[in-house]
Amino acid sequence: MFTIGIDVGGTYTDLVAIDREGRTIFAKSPSTPADQSIGVMTGLEELARRLGLSRADMLGQTERLVHGTTVATNALLERKGAKVALLTTEGHRDVIEMREGLKGDRYNLRTAPPEPLVPRELRFGVRERVRPDGEVLIPLDQDSLGDAIAAIRAAGATSVAVCFLHSYRNPAHEIATVERLERELPDVSVSRSSDVLPQIKEYERVSTTIVNAYVGPAVRRYLTSLEARLREAGLASSLFIILSHGGMAPVEAAARLAAGTVLSGPAGGISGCRRCSELLGIPDLVPFDMGGTSTDISLITDGCASLSADGSLADQRIALRSLDIASIAAGGGSIASLDVGGAFRVGPESAGSVPGPACYGNGGTEATVTDANVVLGYLDAAAFMGGKRPLDRAASEAAVDRLAKSFDLSRVDAAAGIYRMVNLRMADGIRLMTLRRGVDPRRYALLSFGGAAGLHAAEVARELEIRRIIVPTAASVLSAWGMLTSNLRYEVSRTHYSAGRRITAAEVRAVFADLEQAAATRLKSWFGGEVIVERSAEMRYGEQIFEIDVQLNDLDWAADDIVDRIEQRFHDRHEELYTYSSPDQEVVFVNARVACVGIVPQGAQVAQTSVVASPCSPSGQRKAFFGEWREVPVYAASALQPGHSIYGPAIVEAETTTVVVNAGDHITVNALGWLDIQLK
């Protein structure tokens, strides 16, 4: 029996199969942005071939298939979502444009306001009003609602977001509105805020609900279609989708909360990094995932990845909890060019998978990071993808030559400039995740994964004075591998805010008990195994306008002083984040949150063997540029054994990734068979 993980990236779709003995097989297939399921099914065919089975036999022997998708991400980034209408409380339809009264670049007076996903003519006020305590002030006006529904029908909207004021305390008006919409507009998708994000803060709630309505129809169509194709191809077990918080859920739950899939793919990678931290015994890691289109960066501290509700994508606020991941537009397909001022830049534009870098031979003509790596000798054009997809070196050289001519540079200097520039951009991305948060990256190791990361990891780490790099065997497909380490997860939250009054012990016990029952009931409808409960709260000091997330696990909930203990957890967390706390100030309890986690058996995933230090012989050598052209030894990753030792400069080649180290760097192969690199 197999478990299979599938991660759809911007350039390649990665697939991993693990059997019950821990044997791991992986494959790659070009992504098909127009219909991601085509690339998925093609990749499954290749994975089955490597297992020596037909696709139908492999799927018939699969006990769990986990998928990370970029459908929601692409719909937001490319503005190709549904035509959304908004129903909101009369007088509040412009909240989505007023936002929070802040700009991303607050000192730039010429910054254009972000374009809302719902234009003003599709935003309709409905006469109704609920007080902050949940009491109905103005009943839902059916005539006003009927007029809005008629306008939605006339406008041809395909999805509706419903977000009434204070519905997190009393959702009755939203529920009644959704029921009427379903009767009168049965073909229109509907998202209501009291279901998507039942929390205080109007802008976050309306924005998140609109995003859910915007991407929901595309996500549901894709997942429903993919599941049908998999069933037809022979899959008899469950299909699960990775969500942005790193847990997984069945298709129906993922489609209902489509906004929770916007970081589906990268979340799988962070789940894999947590597992790597456990296997390596290294609690502090910087996950560095460089693919063909973008680079994703996060932090693993004390073996844990942090969750955040401060996410946004494409200038749209998404207040659902997600893993704290920073994405930058720097990947193997990033295009090098001159900007309007004549300055050299790399990205954010990408050649993607179609046409791809010039060396792919698909019609691309602009110089990319991958083309620079070919020109510098880091990538062997003949051995790319194990020789199954050789690269066109002459096309890379021609593309780089055209760029070099613009700067009056040599071909090698232009390629080295591309390589250096993209490394600096990625190092800056890590600085955002570390130094700007008061974290010293030098006490972390860099975990390098993604198909392109190994080519750049050493120089990025050197820029940050990080001395240790780990490259797993499955580095090029770690996001797909990581999905198989994820557990089922269902989160619920509730606002319990009473201005000027401290929460009581009875109230805090009751709110968490209700949330736990709701979460456990939903999770157990999918899953019959072991379930653990995680509790947390969002809290702040009385004069603050933002909350921090406080973990409340391992508390004695029967204790008489439970509120004091919760507040002490808040003080401790505030001091940990900001180096100070104010125990004499009022503490405000805002949101309670419960996550029920279904523990999925991991099985034997990675075999460890004894390590005997020994040198190894290269499989060949070639010229590569390290400040000057040098004959550099090349090692086949498949021939490396635990204990093998390599000194740079050197190149290690696997079928789907390449690792480059400079003079003085030292590679050892650890007991897992992974590369452990110490920089000079």
Residue, then its C-alpha position, 0 to 999 in steps of 0.5 A: m500500500f502507498t501514500i502519495g503526495i502531489d504538489v503543483g508548482g508554477t513550473y513542475t508538478d511534484l509527486v512522491a509515493i511511500d510504501r509501508e517499508g519506507r521506500t520512497i519514489f518520486a517523479k516530476s511532470p510539467s505543470t499545466p496551468a490551464d488545467q492542473s489536473i492534466g499535469v497531475m494525471t500525467g505525473l501519476e502515470e510517470l510515478a506508476r512507471r517508476l514503481g513498475l505498476s500501471r497507474a490503475d494498479m498503483l491508485g488501487q493500492t493507495e491508502r491516502l492521496v494528499h494534494g497541494t494546489t495553487v488554483a486559489t493562489n493563481a486565481l487571486l494573482e491573475r485576477k481570474g476568479a468569480k464575478v462576486a457581489l457583496l451583500t452587507t449592512e446598509g451604509h457599510r459597502d465601502v469598508i472593502e475600499m476604506r480597509e483599515g485606513l493604512k497603506g502598505d507604503r504609508y510615506n508614498l503619496r502616489t501609491a494607488p489604492p489596491e483594486p477591490l475584488v468587488p467593484r462598487e456597483l456590485r456591492f449592495g447594502v441591506r437594511e438590517r442591524v445587529r448590536p455588538d452584543g448580538e441583540v437585533l436592533i433592526p430586523l432583516d428587511q426582506d424588501s431591501l434584500g429582495d431588491a439586492i438579489a434582483a440586482i445581483r441576478a441582473a448583473g450576472a454575478t456568479s458568487v455572493a459574499v454575505c457579511f453583516l455587521h456583528s454577525y460573529r455574535n448573532p448570525a441569524h440575519e446572514i443565515a436567513t439571507v443565504e437561505r433566500l439566495e439559495r432559493e432564488l439564485p440556486d446556481v450562484s455560489v454563496s459565502r457567509s462571513s459567520d461561517v468563513l471567519p466568525q470573528i470581530k474586526e469588520y474589514e478582515r471579516v469582509s475581505t476574507t469572505i470576499v476572497n473565499a467567494y472569489v476563489g471558491p467556484a474555481v477551487r470547487r470545480y477543480l477539486t470535484s473534477l480531479e476527484a472524479r478523474l482519480r476515481e475513474a483512474g482507479l483511486a478507491s481511498s480518500l483524497f485530502i487537500i493541504l490547507s494553509h495552516g499545514g493540516m489537511a482536509p477532505v475535498e468538501a471541507a477544502a472547497r467550502l473554505a477555499a480561501g484556506t487553500v491559498l498557501s496549500g503548496p508551500a504549507g506542505g513544504i513547511s510540514g516536511c520541514r517540521r518532520c526534517s527537524e525531528l529526524l535531524g534533531i535540529p530545532d532551529l531551521v530556515p526552510f528555503d524553498m526555491g522553485g521555478t517561479s518563486t521562493d518561499i521562506s519560513l522559520i522552524t523554531d524549537g521544532c515548531a512552525s508559527l501560525s499567523a492570522d495576518g496573511s494577505l495575497a495580491d493585496q487582499r487581506i486573508a485573516l484565516r490562520s496560515l503558516d507564516i511563509a514569505s514568498i518572493a518572486a525569485g525562481g529558476g524562471s525569473i527573467a533578467s532585464l533592464d527596468v525603465g531606469g536602465a537598472f539591472r533586475v531579476g524578476p518579478e516576471s517569470a518565464g514559468s513552465v510555458p514558454g519557460p527559460a530559453c534553454y527549455g526550447n519552448g520558444g522562450t528568448e529572455a535570459t532567466v536564472t536557469d539560463a545563467n546557471v547553464v552558462l556558468g556551468y552549474l547545470d549540465a544541459a545534457a543531464f537535466m531531469g536525468g537526461k530525459r529533458p536535455l537543455d539547449r545550452a546555445a539558447s541560454e548563451a544567446a539569451v544571456d548575450r542579448l542581455a549582456k549587450s545592453f550592459d556592455l558586459s561579457r556573457v560570463d559577467a552577465a550570467a554571474g550578475i544574474y546569479r548574484m542578483v537573485n541570491l541577494r534578493m533571496a537573502d533579503g527575503i530571509r532577513l525579512m523573516t529573521l532580522r526584522r523580527g529580532v531573530d539572529p539567522r546565524r543560530y539557524a541551519l538552512l534547509s534547502f529544498g525545491g528544484a532550484a535551491g541547491l544551486h543557490a543555497a550556499e551563496v545565500a547562506r554565506e550572505l547571511e553568515i549561516r554556516r550549516i545547510i541541510v539538503p534532504t534526498a527528496a529536496s526537489v519534491l519536499s513539499a509533496w513529501g511533507m504533505l505525507t507528514s501532515n495530520l488532519r486539522y479542523e479549526v474553529s474560533r469565536t470572538h468573546y470580547s466584552a469591553g471594560r470587563r474581564i472574562t470569568a473562569a466560567e465563561v472561558r471554560a464554556v467558550f472553549a468547551d463549546l468550540e472543542q465540541a464543534a471541532a471534534t464533531r466535524l473532524k470525527s465525521w471524516f476520521g476515526g483515529e486519535v484526536i488531540v486538541e489544541r487551544s489558543a487565544e488572541m489577546r492584547y493589552g487594553e490600549q493596543i489595537f492588535e492581538i497576539d496569539v497565545q498558546l493555552n495547551d497544558l493548562d489545568w482548566a479546572a483550576d480556580d485561577i484559570v484566568d490568571r494563568i491565561e493572562q500570565r501566558f499572555h504576559d510571557r508571550h508578549e515579552e518573548l515577542y517584544t522584550y517587555s510585558s506590562p503585568d499591571q495593565e488590563v488584559v483583553f481576551v478577544n478570540a478563542r480558538v480550538a484546533c482538533v488534530g487527527i493524528v495520521p500514522q506516519g509509518a517508516q518514512v526514512a531509513q537511517t544507516s550507520v555512518v563510517a567516514s570515508p572519501c568518495s570519487p567523483s563521477g566526472q568533472r566539468k568547467a564551472f565559474f567560481g570567480e574564474w573558470r575551474e575544472v570542478p569534480v561532479y558527484a552523482a547523488s545516487a552514488l553517495q553513501p552515509g559517511h562520504s565526504i566532499y570538499g568544494p568546489a564541487i557539484v552534486e547532481a541528482e536527477t531533479t536537483t543540483v547542489v553547488v558548493n564553493a572552495g573550502d565548503h565541506i559536504t558530509v552525507n549523514a545517516l539519513g543519506w542527506l547532504d550536511i554542508q558546512l560553509k567555510 
